[in-house]
Amino acid sequence: MTDQKPLWAPSREAIESATVTAFARYCAQATGQELADYDALYDWSVNDRAAFWSCVWDFCGVTGEKGERILANGDAMPGAAFFPDAQLNFAENLLSCSGEGDAIIFRGEDKVRSRLSWDELRSLVSRLQQAMRDLGVEQGDRVAAMMPNMPETIAAMLATASIGAIWSSCSPDFGDKGVLDRFGQIEPKLFISCDGYWYNGKKQDVSEKLKTVEKALKPLKTVVIPYAGEAADLAAALDNAATLSDFIAPFQSRDVVYTRLPFNHPLYILFSSGTTGIPKCIVHSAGGTLLQHLKEQQLHCSLRPDERLFYFTTCGWMMWNWLVSGLASKAVLCLYDGSPFYPDGNILFDYAAEEKFTIFGTSAKFIDAVRKAGLKPKTSHDLSTMRMMTSTGSPLSPEGFNFVYEGIKDDVHLASISGGTDIVSCFVLGVPVKPVWSGEIQGAGLGMAVDVWNESGEPVRLEKGELVCTRPFPCMPVGFWNDEDGSKYHSAYFDRFDNIWCHGDFAEWTGHGGMIIHGRSDATLNPGGVRIGTAEIYNQVEQMDEVVEAICIGQDWDDDVRVVLFVRLSDGVELDEDLVRRIKSRIRTGASPRHVPAVVLAVKDIPRTKSGKITELAVRDIVHGREVKNKEALANPEALELFSDLEELR
């Protein structure tokens, strides 16, 4: 970037009061290091990771037994073990508060409003925990949820974690195939679902989908959470189900019993986007998730007790897991479920002003949509309490950066952040004591040895390359589910460079020491800031008789990414408006609305490798006017010419 001045810079008072400043002083006193500024703190955090993460544990007040060893086998990726002697419980760390003050505030569009105090949250967790134990849920069992982002979802997750069981969730707009592609792999003992949900002011029915999913999963019990007013009827129509109230009715509130387990005990199963097949099941640890989120929220966001933390997310995105961890810092969580533009684009800013958000988290696409809608929250809403805005899901454009300061708030710490499901957190994110430059992420996360390497495995500056992490970190996955020898886990991140995490992002360092993410370096689609997989689209469209084969890419378009689907049709079939409509409808209902392509085009052939695999990356390069470097690997390289001059892509 060539900007002569930053969009925002922290005042001297803001730097002095930032939590990361207090943390640097704490570390200097504890270790005898000279940590004069953030850069010195960062360098020390990656060079002495044992001391750094030990200080994070102590400074952030983790509840549990820390143990003597901090890091074992510390240079192995995978294989390093952080806090190998520790014992803790994730839920115990999130439920340390009590009282009548707000813990969670919820809005479901304009249909539902609710609040839970700390005491009410603890009571619900207690009753859910007892009901789960009575059902037979034990350590290591899976609890899966198809739920909106609502308070009951968080309570169910906390009850699951308190036992030492493993939580996994998706949003209710997934099709039954999308749900089963995920949860069918992990065989949940308990399945939790809403009775419907609201989107764009309309009630969305889940009854047929839920019946299909329940029959396939065969859980010991399905619990139906009331939201759309259909819980009792829907529970009665299922084979083995109960409403939430009936499930917990036999149990009275009491103190939650926490089972303390090793640092690396599984907490969450999150899912990859499903680009090359059914989604990979990524297992994350309780200790790694907790410590990383505490670090990011307290040190990079200065999150403090009683502050209001909001993130616009669904339960199928890792930002939901990140948001929930705010309870560990004694913050108040502000949840929203539904369309961020119903009834209009002011709805989230109305919420922010009324509930006095401190941190407003969203996507780059939302910021751009607000800009294009001509809204100016800076003049229409009182956002005086909002000191930070975070953006993720896709790269925030310079126009998006500028609009935040021109149209939303001029005195706000805007943090573009980037990481992923793979680490349930961030590699690069905001730094509250540094300036914000247009189009740039401020820097690497503390303790994360992030770099950019070229194809030869050499670090590069001021040029594009692969985002890597060169040293182990606590929130690396425990592994993949059903990957006994670890081969799938290894190939996902460590095949490209030996003993180095290669993340699959195309990135570059800037002259300010920040980073620009240019998108995924693999074939993952990212429309509107939501990562989705091509395989989930193929699974639907290729079941249609009219379609022989399909290939899907993300095309850079209007400061975002749009999904473009190419189809090779059966003999005699034409791609008319009716077929396009039916293709989109099939994808919408079978995968999710987010998978629906913006453009559907017919082609006579699709390029593939000599082993028969379609080549999404080659098509994407051709569409963007880039050279395809490895045409000799293709069985039919002439097919690429079919994609080079399509008027619909200009």
VENLINMO-V334634 format. One record per pair of residues at least 6 apart in sequence whose ideal C-beta (glycine too) atoms are under 7 Angstrom apart, sorted by the first residue. I is the first residue (numbers start at 1). J is the second residue. Records with the same first field share a line. If there is no record, write none. Layout:
BEGIN
I = J, J
END
This chain:
BEGIN
1 = 437, 438, 439, 440, 510
3 = 437, 438
6 = 435, 436, 437
7 = 401, 405, 436, 437, 438
8 = 405, 413, 414, 435, 436
9 = 435
10 = 432, 433
15 = 21, 433
18 = 302, 432, 433
19 = 298, 299, 302
20 = 38, 299, 432, 433
21 = 433
23 = 59, 299
24 = 35, 41
26 = 55, 59
27 = 33, 35, 41, 55
28 = 34, 35
30 = 55
31 = 51
33 = 44
34 = 40
35 = 41, 44
38 = 431, 433, 434
41 = 446
42 = 444, 446
44 = 52
45 = 52, 446, 447
46 = 447, 449, 471
49 = 71, 74, 447, 471
50 = 70, 71, 74
52 = 447
53 = 70, 82, 291, 447, 474
54 = 70
56 = 291, 294, 295
57 = 66, 291
60 = 294, 298
62 = 88, 93, 290
63 = 88, 92, 93, 96
64 = 86, 87, 88, 89, 260
65 = 86, 87
66 = 83, 86
67 = 83, 84, 85, 86
68 = 85
69 = 84, 85
70 = 82, 83
71 = 80, 82
72 = 81, 84
73 = 79, 80, 81
74 = 80, 472
76 = 472
77 = 472, 494, 499, 500, 501
78 = 476, 489
80 = 472
81 = 264
82 = 263, 288, 474
83 = 263, 287
84 = 263
86 = 262, 263, 287
87 = 260, 261, 262
88 = 260, 263, 286, 287
89 = 161, 162, 258, 259, 260, 261
90 = 161, 267, 286, 289, 290
91 = 158, 161, 162, 258
92 = 258
93 = 290, 328
94 = 158, 327, 328
95 = 122, 125, 158, 256
97 = 103, 118, 330
98 = 118, 119, 122
99 = 117, 118, 119
100 = 117, 119
101 = 117, 118
102 = 115, 117, 332
103 = 116, 117, 118, 121, 327, 332
104 = 115, 116, 121, 151, 154, 333, 335
105 = 115, 332, 334, 335, 355
106 = 113, 114, 150, 151, 335
107 = 113, 336, 351
108 = 148, 150, 198, 227, 337, 338
109 = 198, 201, 338, 339, 342
110 = 343
111 = 198
112 = 227
114 = 151
116 = 151
121 = 155
122 = 256
123 = 253
124 = 155
125 = 155, 158, 159, 162, 256
126 = 253, 254, 255, 256
127 = 248, 251, 253
128 = 155, 156, 159, 248
129 = 159, 162, 163, 256, 257
130 = 251
131 = 247, 248, 251
132 = 159, 160, 163, 190
133 = 163
135 = 190, 220, 221
136 = 189, 220
137 = 143, 163, 165, 189, 190
138 = 163, 165
139 = 163, 164, 165, 259
140 = 164, 165, 166
141 = 165, 189
142 = 165, 166, 168, 186, 187, 188, 189, 269
143 = 160, 165, 167, 188, 189, 190, 192
144 = 168, 183, 186, 188, 191
145 = 153, 156, 169, 192, 315
146 = 170, 172, 179, 193
147 = 153, 169, 172, 192, 193, 194, 225, 315
148 = 172, 194, 197, 227, 315, 337
149 = 313, 314, 315, 320, 335, 336, 337
150 = 227, 335, 337
151 = 335
152 = 225, 244
153 = 169, 315
154 = 324
156 = 192
157 = 167, 324
160 = 167
161 = 167, 267, 286
162 = 256, 257, 258, 259
163 = 259
164 = 259, 261, 265
166 = 266, 267, 268, 269
167 = 267, 268
168 = 183, 186, 268, 269
169 = 315, 316
170 = 179, 182, 315, 316
171 = 314, 315, 316
172 = 194, 197, 206
173 = 592, 593
174 = 316, 592
175 = 589, 590, 591, 592
176 = 209, 212, 213
177 = 539, 590, 591
178 = 536, 591, 592
179 = 213
180 = 213, 216
181 = 274, 278, 279
182 = 271, 279
183 = 217
184 = 216, 217
185 = 281, 481, 482
186 = 269, 281, 481
188 = 217, 219
189 = 219, 220
190 = 219, 220, 221, 223
191 = 214, 217, 219, 222
192 = 223, 225
193 = 206, 210, 222, 224, 225
194 = 206, 225, 227
195 = 224, 225, 226, 227, 228, 230, 231, 234
196 = 203, 204, 205, 206, 227, 228, 230
197 = 204, 227, 228, 337
198 = 204, 228, 338
199 = 338, 339
200 = 339, 342
201 = 342, 343
203 = 228
207 = 234, 237
210 = 234, 238
211 = 238
214 = 222, 238, 239
215 = 239
221 = 240, 241, 242
222 = 238, 240, 241
223 = 242, 244, 247
224 = 231, 234, 235, 241, 243
225 = 231, 244
226 = 243, 244
231 = 243
232 = 243
235 = 241, 242, 243
261 = 286
263 = 285, 287
264 = 285, 287, 478
265 = 285, 286
266 = 283, 285, 478
267 = 284, 285, 286, 289
268 = 284, 289, 321, 424
269 = 281, 282, 283, 481
270 = 282, 284, 318, 421, 424
271 = 279, 280, 281, 282
272 = 279, 280, 282, 421
273 = 279, 524, 531, 532, 533
274 = 533, 535, 536
275 = 522, 523, 524, 533, 534, 535
276 = 535
277 = 535
279 = 533
280 = 480, 488, 492
281 = 480, 481, 482
282 = 421, 422, 477, 480
283 = 477, 478, 479, 480, 481
284 = 424, 475, 477, 478
285 = 478
287 = 474
288 = 474, 475, 476
289 = 424, 475
290 = 325, 328
291 = 474
292 = 425, 474, 475
293 = 322, 325, 328, 425
294 = 328, 329
295 = 446, 447
296 = 425, 426, 429, 445
297 = 303, 325, 326, 329
298 = 329
299 = 446
300 = 429, 430, 431, 432, 445
301 = 359, 388, 430
302 = 432
303 = 309, 326, 329, 331, 359
304 = 329
305 = 329, 330, 331
306 = 330, 332
307 = 331, 358
308 = 332, 334, 355, 356, 357, 358
309 = 323, 326, 331, 332, 333, 334, 358, 359
310 = 334, 352, 357, 359, 360, 361
311 = 319, 322, 323, 361
312 = 336, 340, 348, 361, 362, 363, 366
313 = 319, 320, 323
314 = 320
317 = 530
318 = 420, 421, 424
319 = 361, 392
321 = 424
322 = 424, 425
323 = 333
326 = 333
327 = 333
334 = 355, 357
336 = 348, 351
340 = 347, 348, 366
341 = 369
345 = 369, 370, 373, 375
346 = 375, 380
349 = 377, 381
352 = 360, 381, 383, 386
353 = 381, 382, 383
356 = 385
357 = 385, 386
358 = 385, 386, 387
359 = 388, 390
360 = 386, 389
361 = 390
362 = 391
363 = 391, 392, 393, 394, 528, 529
364 = 391, 393, 394, 395, 396, 397, 400, 529
365 = 393, 394, 528, 529, 560
367 = 391, 396, 400, 403, 404
368 = 400, 559, 560
371 = 403, 407
376 = 407
377 = 383, 407, 408
378 = 407, 408, 409
383 = 409
386 = 409, 412
387 = 412, 413
388 = 412, 413, 415
389 = 404, 408, 412, 414
390 = 415, 417, 430
391 = 416
392 = 417, 418
393 = 529, 530
394 = 526, 529, 560, 561
395 = 517, 518, 519
396 = 416
397 = 439, 559
398 = 438, 439
399 = 559
401 = 414, 438, 439
402 = 438
404 = 412, 414
413 = 430, 432, 436
414 = 436
415 = 429, 430, 442
416 = 441
417 = 426, 428, 429, 430, 441
418 = 426, 427, 428, 441, 505, 517
419 = 425, 426, 427
422 = 477, 503
423 = 475, 476
424 = 475
425 = 475
426 = 445
427 = 444, 445, 448, 450, 467, 469, 503
428 = 441, 443, 444, 445, 450, 515
429 = 441, 445
430 = 442
431 = 442, 443
434 = 442, 443
436 = 442
437 = 512, 514
439 = 516
440 = 510, 512, 514, 515, 516
441 = 514, 515, 517
442 = 514
443 = 513, 514
444 = 450
447 = 473
448 = 469, 473
449 = 469, 470, 471
450 = 467, 469
451 = 459, 468, 470
452 = 459, 460, 465, 466, 467, 507, 508, 509
453 = 459, 460, 465, 466, 468, 497
454 = 460, 465
457 = 497
461 = 509
462 = 508, 509, 511
463 = 508
464 = 506, 507, 508, 518
465 = 507, 508
466 = 502, 521
467 = 503, 505, 507
468 = 497, 500, 501, 502, 503
469 = 501
470 = 500
477 = 489
479 = 486, 489
480 = 488, 489
483 = 489
493 = 501, 502
494 = 500, 501
496 = 502
504 = 520, 521, 522
505 = 517, 520, 521
506 = 518, 519, 521
507 = 515, 516, 517, 518
508 = 516
509 = 515
510 = 516
519 = 526
520 = 526
523 = 534, 616, 617, 620
524 = 531, 533
525 = 532, 534, 552, 554, 561, 563
526 = 554, 561
527 = 554, 560, 561, 562, 563, 594
528 = 560
530 = 594
532 = 594, 595
534 = 552, 616
536 = 591, 595
537 = 552, 565, 587, 591, 595
538 = 550
540 = 586, 587, 590, 591
541 = 547, 550, 567, 583, 586, 587
542 = 549, 550
544 = 583, 586
545 = 570
546 = 569, 570, 573, 579
547 = 567, 569
548 = 568, 569, 570
549 = 568, 606
550 = 565, 566, 567
551 = 566, 606, 614, 616, 619
552 = 563, 564, 565, 597, 616
553 = 564, 616, 619, 620, 623
554 = 561, 563, 620
555 = 561, 562, 564, 623, 649
556 = 624
562 = 598, 599
563 = 597, 598
564 = 597, 598, 599, 601, 649
565 = 597, 600
566 = 601, 603, 606
567 = 575, 600, 602
568 = 603, 604, 605, 606
569 = 575, 602
575 = 600, 602
580 = 600
583 = 600
584 = 596, 597
587 = 595, 596
588 = 596
599 = 648
601 = 646, 648
603 = 642, 643
604 = 642
605 = 636, 639, 642
606 = 614, 639
607 = 615, 618, 619, 634, 636, 637, 639, 640
608 = 614, 615, 634, 635, 636
609 = 615, 633, 634, 635
610 = 633, 635
615 = 634
618 = 628, 634, 640
619 = 643
621 = 627, 628
622 = 628, 640, 643, 644
623 = 643, 649
628 = 640
631 = 637
END
